[in-house]
Amino acid sequence: MRRAALALPFAILLAAGGCKAGAARESAACKGVPQLASQGRVTDAADLLDSRTEARLADRLARYEKATQHQMVVVTAASLSGARVDNFGTCLGNRWGIGDSDRNDGILILIAPSERQMRIATGSGMETILTDAKALKIVQRMTPYFAKGDYAGGLFDGVEAIAAQTGETR
């Protein structure tokens, strides 16, 4: 699915196959994607979250990883710099080696507020667990928060929904 629900405040783009840990070479699609340094589990390059919220979100992502052995990261981008949001998310996941290289099970939530776009990128090892249809429902849950400027609320809700879909038991 390339674009869905254009009436929503954010364009929704989903696809599996990204976040392959340890990719040997970048694809041609990554050529226009700017380099962005990972800041750990939460990279807030768009400066949407205060430090306390970043710490709480990073702690939640660490607990998720400990419980499931799946790595999930959150990224906000100040700009996509003309790159497509699907390429941006997949390229970051590959560059940063999100997820286990053997299982290819990384999850990356990307928010680009200036372009009003978002994406949940998953490694191919997550395709049967977090399908595009399930990810779309999660994005639709997050979107109303973002429309009100509540990025923290939307991200926490999205992380909890992904955790519920991918086998985390609390």
N, C-alpha and C positions, 0 to 999 in steps of 0.2 A: 504494500500500500504506500503510495507516495504522499498524497495529501488527503486528509479526511476532515470532515466537519469544519469547513471554512468559516462557519458562523461563530465558532468558538474564538475566544480572544487570542489563542495561540494556534498556529498551524501544528498539526500533529503528524509526525513522521516516525514510522517504526520500521525496523527490519532486523532480522537476525543475521548472524554471521560476522559481526564485529567483535571487538574485544578478544582477539586471539592473542594470547600471551606469547611473547618471544617471536613475533613475526620476523622472518629473515629479511625481507625486503618490503618496502612500502609499495603499494600499488600506485598506478598513475593517478588515481582519484585523490590521493593524498598530496599531490603536488601543490595545490592551492591552499592547503590547510596550514595555517600558521603554527609555529612551534609554541606550545604552552607548557610551562613547567608544572609538573605535578606538585601539589602541596600536601599530599597524603590522601586520606579518605575523602576529604572535602577540599576542593580547589575553587575558591570563590573569587575568580578573576573579575567578575562584574560587580563585586562589592555589594552584594545584596543582603548579606547576613552579618550580624554583629558577632564578636568573638565568642561570646557565651553560647550563642546558637550554633556556631561552627563546632565548638567543643562538644556540645550535647549531640549533635548530628554525627560527628566522628566517633563518639563513644557508642552510639546506637549501631553504626555500621560495623564497628569492631565486634560488638556482641553478636551481630548477625553472622559475621564471618566465623566467629568461634563456634557458633551453634550449627552452621550449615556447611562449613568449609568452602563456601562460595564467596568470592570477593565482590563487593559492590562499592562504587565510588559515585560521588556527586560532583558535578562540574557546572559552574556558571561562567559563561564567556561574555566578556564586554562586547565582543563583536565576532561574527563568523568570518569577517574579512572577505566577503564575497563567496565563500565556500558553501556548499550545500550542507545543511544540518546533518543529514545522514552520513555524508563523508566525514564531516568534522568529528562526530561521535565515534564512528568506527576507527578512524585514524588515531584519535587519542587513545582509545582502548588498546589498539595494537602497539602504538609507540610506548605506552606506559606498561604494557604487559599485564593488563588487568585480568585476574583469574589465574587458574592453574593451567600451565602450558599443555599438560596431557589431557585434561578434561575440557579445556576451552570453555570455561564456565563463568567468565566475568560478566558483570552488569555495570553499565555506566548510564547515569541519568544526567542529561545535558540540558541546561536552560540557557537560552540566548535571548534575554529580555528586549534588547534594542531591536532585534529582528522579529520578536514575538514568536519564537519557535522553540520547540523542545523535542527531545528524543530519548527513548530508552533503547540503548544499544546492548545487545547480548551476544555472547559467544555462541558458536554453534552447539556447544554442549548443553546450553540452556534452552534450546529451541522447543523441546517437548515439554519442558516444565513451565517456562514463561513464554507462551506463544504470542504471536503478534496480536491476536484477538484479546488475550488477557492483558497484554501491555497497553493496548488501546483503552480498555476499560480503566486501567490505572491512570493513564494520562488524562482521561475525561474526569476522573475524580480530582486530580491535581489542578486542572485548569481553572475552576472557579476561585480557588485560593489566589492563583497568580493574577487573575483579572482584578482582584481587590488589592493587589500589591503585597499579599501575605505569602511571600516565598517560603518562609520557614514552615508555615502551616502546610502548604502544599507538598513540600519536600518530605516532611515527617509523615504525612498521610500516605504519600507514594511509597516511601520506604517500608512502612508497615504493611501496605497492600502487597508489595513485592515479597516481603518476608512470608506473608500468609500463603502466597502462591507457590513459593519455592521450598516449602517444607520446614520452615523454622517452627519449632514448638517451644512455647514459652513456659 
